[in-house]
Amino acid sequence: MARIIKGVKYYPVSERIRFGLESMREHARYMVECEFPDGNISLEDCEMWEDLADECEKLMDKGGWLCWKDYSRAKEITIDREFIRYHRCLAAGMSERDAGQALGNF
């Protein structure tokens, strides 16, 4: 399913990965814009969230096909976002079974 262009394999970005990147970008922006001014995160954490939001934006700007390095990073970010969502569901009182709906199968 990969395409080879100039000797480099490119992999298609699924809707799930695109959604994961968009969701993580928005979550990172929330952390910077809402949590940092309230003093809930440190300056170092704020910078980390800003960098992550920028990275998500750059990956989304690359379009529907990514080289393996970018594809694996996008997949990693998506999985991280799903775990954040899962833990928030558990903290809100959901059962593990219901919270597990936030996790997907790669």
C-alpha positions as protocol buffer text, in pm:
chain_id: "A"
residue {
  index: 1
  type: MET
  ca { x: 0 y: 0 z: 0 }
}
residue {
  index: 2
  type: ALA
  ca { x: 303 y: 225 z: 21 }
}
residue {
  index: 3
  type: ARG
  ca { x: 413 y: 438 z: -272 }
}
residue {
  index: 4
  type: ILE
  ca { x: 773 y: 466 z: -378 }
}
residue {
  index: 5
  type: ILE
  ca { x: 877 y: 809 z: -501 }
}
residue {
  index: 6
  type: LYS
  ca { x: 1242 y: 871 z: -588 }
}
residue {
  index: 7
  type: GLY
  ca { x: 1344 y: 564 z: -392 }
}
residue {
  index: 8
  type: VAL
  ca { x: 1157 y: 665 z: -73 }
}
residue {
  index: 9
  type: LYS
  ca { x: 851 y: 478 z: 53 }
}
residue {
  index: 10
  type: TYR
  ca { x: 551 y: 689 z: 144 }
}
residue {
  index: 11
  type: TYR
  ca { x: 260 y: 562 z: 352 }
}
residue {
  index: 12
  type: PRO
  ca { x: -103 y: 681 z: 339 }
}
residue {
  index: 13
  type: VAL
  ca { x: -231 y: 881 z: 635 }
}
residue {
  index: 14
  type: SER
  ca { x: -556 y: 732 z: 761 }
}
residue {
  index: 15
  type: GLU
  ca { x: -844 y: 940 z: 890 }
}
residue {
  index: 16
  type: ARG
  ca { x: -766 y: 808 z: 1235 }
}
residue {
  index: 17
  type: ILE
  ca { x: -410 y: 940 z: 1228 }
}
residue {
  index: 18
  type: ARG
  ca { x: -525 y: 1273 z: 1086 }
}
residue {
  index: 19
  type: PHE
  ca { x: -786 y: 1299 z: 1363 }
}
residue {
  index: 20
  type: GLY
  ca { x: -524 y: 1204 z: 1623 }
}
residue {
  index: 21
  type: LEU
  ca { x: -289 y: 1477 z: 1500 }
}
residue {
  index: 22
  type: GLU
  ca { x: -565 y: 1739 z: 1496 }
}
residue {
  index: 23
  type: SER
  ca { x: -682 y: 1634 z: 1841 }
}
residue {
  index: 24
  type: MET
  ca { x: -331 y: 1644 z: 1987 }
}
residue {
  index: 25
  type: ARG
  ca { x: -266 y: 1984 z: 1830 }
}
residue {
  index: 26
  type: GLU
  ca { x: -582 y: 2122 z: 1990 }
}
residue {
  index: 27
  type: HIS
  ca { x: -499 y: 1958 z: 2324 }
}
residue {
  index: 28
  type: ALA
  ca { x: -149 y: 2107 z: 2316 }
}
residue {
  index: 29
  type: ARG
  ca { x: -288 y: 2451 z: 2236 }
}
residue {
  index: 30
  type: TYR
  ca { x: -532 y: 2418 z: 2525 }
}
residue {
  index: 31
  type: MET
  ca { x: -247 y: 2333 z: 2760 }
}
residue {
  index: 32
  type: VAL
  ca { x: -54 y: 2643 z: 2648 }
}
residue {
  index: 33
  type: GLU
  ca { x: -345 y: 2886 z: 2637 }
}
residue {
  index: 34
  type: CYS
  ca { x: -544 y: 2773 z: 2943 }
}
residue {
  index: 35
  type: GLU
  ca { x: -331 y: 2566 z: 3178 }
}
residue {
  index: 36
  type: PHE
  ca { x: -9 y: 2768 z: 3163 }
}
residue {
  index: 37
  type: PRO
  ca { x: -165 y: 3108 z: 3250 }
}
residue {
  index: 38
  type: ASP
  ca { x: -340 y: 2944 z: 3548 }
}
residue {
  index: 39
  type: GLY
  ca { x: -4 y: 2815 z: 3674 }
}
residue {
  index: 40
  type: ASN
  ca { x: -98 y: 2448 z: 3631 }
}
residue {
  index: 41
  type: ILE
  ca { x: 206 y: 2369 z: 3416 }
}
residue {
  index: 42
  type: SER
  ca { x: 565 y: 2494 z: 3423 }
}
residue {
  index: 43
  type: LEU
  ca { x: 736 y: 2707 z: 3159 }
}
residue {
  index: 44
  type: GLU
  ca { x: 933 y: 2400 z: 3041 }
}
residue {
  index: 45
  type: ASP
  ca { x: 611 y: 2202 z: 3000 }
}
residue {
  index: 46
  type: CYS
  ca { x: 452 y: 2495 z: 2818 }
}
residue {
  index: 47
  type: GLU
  ca { x: 740 y: 2500 z: 2569 }
}
residue {
  index: 48
  type: MET
  ca { x: 709 y: 2124 z: 2520 }
}
residue {
  index: 49
  type: TRP
  ca { x: 336 y: 2158 z: 2443 }
}
residue {
  index: 50
  type: GLU
  ca { x: 406 y: 2445 z: 2200 }
}
residue {
  index: 51
  type: ASP
  ca { x: 666 y: 2233 z: 2020 }
}
residue {
  index: 52
  type: LEU
  ca { x: 423 y: 1941 z: 2001 }
}
residue {
  index: 53
  type: ALA
  ca { x: 147 y: 2162 z: 1856 }
}
residue {
  index: 54
  type: ASP
  ca { x: 392 y: 2289 z: 1593 }
}
residue {
  index: 55
  type: GLU
  ca { x: 505 y: 1935 z: 1511 }
}
residue {
  index: 56
  type: CYS
  ca { x: 144 y: 1819 z: 1465 }
}
residue {
  index: 57
  type: GLU
  ca { x: 79 y: 2116 z: 1238 }
}
residue {
  index: 58
  type: LYS
  ca { x: 384 y: 2038 z: 1023 }
}
residue {
  index: 59
  type: LEU
  ca { x: 288 y: 1672 z: 992 }
}
residue {
  index: 60
  type: MET
  ca { x: -66 y: 1764 z: 887 }
}
residue {
  index: 61
  type: ASP
  ca { x: 68 y: 2011 z: 631 }
}
residue {
  index: 62
  type: LYS
  ca { x: 262 y: 1734 z: 457 }
}
residue {
  index: 63
  type: GLY
  ca { x: -59 y: 1591 z: 317 }
}
residue {
  index: 64
  type: GLY
  ca { x: -198 y: 1242 z: 280 }
}
residue {
  index: 65
  type: TRP
  ca { x: 130 y: 1056 z: 231 }
}
residue {
  index: 66
  type: LEU
  ca { x: 425 y: 1049 z: 474 }
}
residue {
  index: 67
  type: CYS
  ca { x: 770 y: 893 z: 466 }
}
residue {
  index: 68
  type: TRP
  ca { x: 830 y: 624 z: 727 }
}
residue {
  index: 69
  type: LYS
  ca { x: 998 y: 860 z: 976 }
}
residue {
  index: 70
  type: ASP
  ca { x: 706 y: 1105 z: 966 }
}
residue {
  index: 71
  type: TYR
  ca { x: 444 y: 831 z: 949 }
}
residue {
  index: 72
  type: SER
  ca { x: 578 y: 653 z: 1256 }
}
residue {
  index: 73
  type: ARG
  ca { x: 593 y: 983 z: 1449 }
}
residue {
  index: 74
  type: ALA
  ca { x: 234 y: 1069 z: 1348 }
}
residue {
  index: 75
  type: LYS
  ca { x: 124 y: 724 z: 1462 }
}
residue {
  index: 76
  type: GLU
  ca { x: 308 y: 766 z: 1793 }
}
residue {
  index: 77
  type: ILE
  ca { x: 140 y: 1105 z: 1855 }
}
residue {
  index: 78
  type: THR
  ca { x: -200 y: 951 z: 1775 }
}
residue {
  index: 79
  type: ILE
  ca { x: -144 y: 668 z: 2021 }
}
residue {
  index: 80
  type: ASP
  ca { x: -32 y: 915 z: 2290 }
}
residue {
  index: 81
  type: ARG
  ca { x: -349 y: 1120 z: 2235 }
}
residue {
  index: 82
  type: GLU
  ca { x: -565 y: 809 z: 2264 }
}
residue {
  index: 83
  type: PHE
  ca { x: -401 y: 724 z: 2597 }
}
residue {
  index: 84
  type: ILE
  ca { x: -462 y: 1077 z: 2725 }
}
residue {
  index: 85
  type: ARG
  ca { x: -827 y: 1041 z: 2622 }
}
residue {
  index: 86
  type: TYR
  ca { x: -846 y: 697 z: 2788 }
}
residue {
  index: 87
  type: HIS
  ca { x: -706 y: 824 z: 3119 }
}
residue {
  index: 88
  type: ARG
  ca { x: -941 y: 1123 z: 3117 }
}
residue {
  index: 89
  type: CYS
  ca { x: -1235 y: 887 z: 3067 }
}
residue {
  index: 90
  type: LEU
  ca { x: -1120 y: 675 z: 3362 }
}
residue {
  index: 91
  type: ALA
  ca { x: -1076 y: 986 z: 3577 }
}
residue {
  index: 92
  type: ALA
  ca { x: -1429 y: 1092 z: 3487 }
}
residue {
  index: 93
  type: GLY
  ca { x: -1560 y: 763 z: 3629 }
}
residue {
  index: 94
  type: MET
  ca { x: -1609 y: 553 z: 3316 }
}
residue {
  index: 95
  type: SER
  ca { x: -1555 y: 180 z: 3332 }
}
residue {
  index: 96
  type: GLU
  ca { x: -1238 y: 43 z: 3174 }
}
residue {
  index: 97
  type: ARG
  ca { x: -1449 y: -118 z: 2906 }
}
residue {
  index: 98
  type: ASP
  ca { x: -1617 y: 210 z: 2809 }
}
residue {
  index: 99
  type: ALA
  ca { x: -1293 y: 407 z: 2837 }
}
residue {
  index: 100
  type: GLY
  ca { x: -1128 y: 147 z: 2615 }
}
residue {
  index: 101
  type: GLN
  ca { x: -1337 y: 280 z: 2327 }
}
residue {
  index: 102
  type: ALA
  ca { x: -1087 y: 570 z: 2318 }
}
residue {
  index: 103
  type: LEU
  ca { x: -815 y: 325 z: 2222 }
}
residue {
  index: 104
  type: GLY
  ca { x: -797 y: 190 z: 1872 }
}
residue {
  index: 105
  type: ASN
  ca { x: -629 y: -96 z: 1698 }
}
residue {
  index: 106
  type: PHE
  ca { x: -327 y: -22 z: 1486 }
}
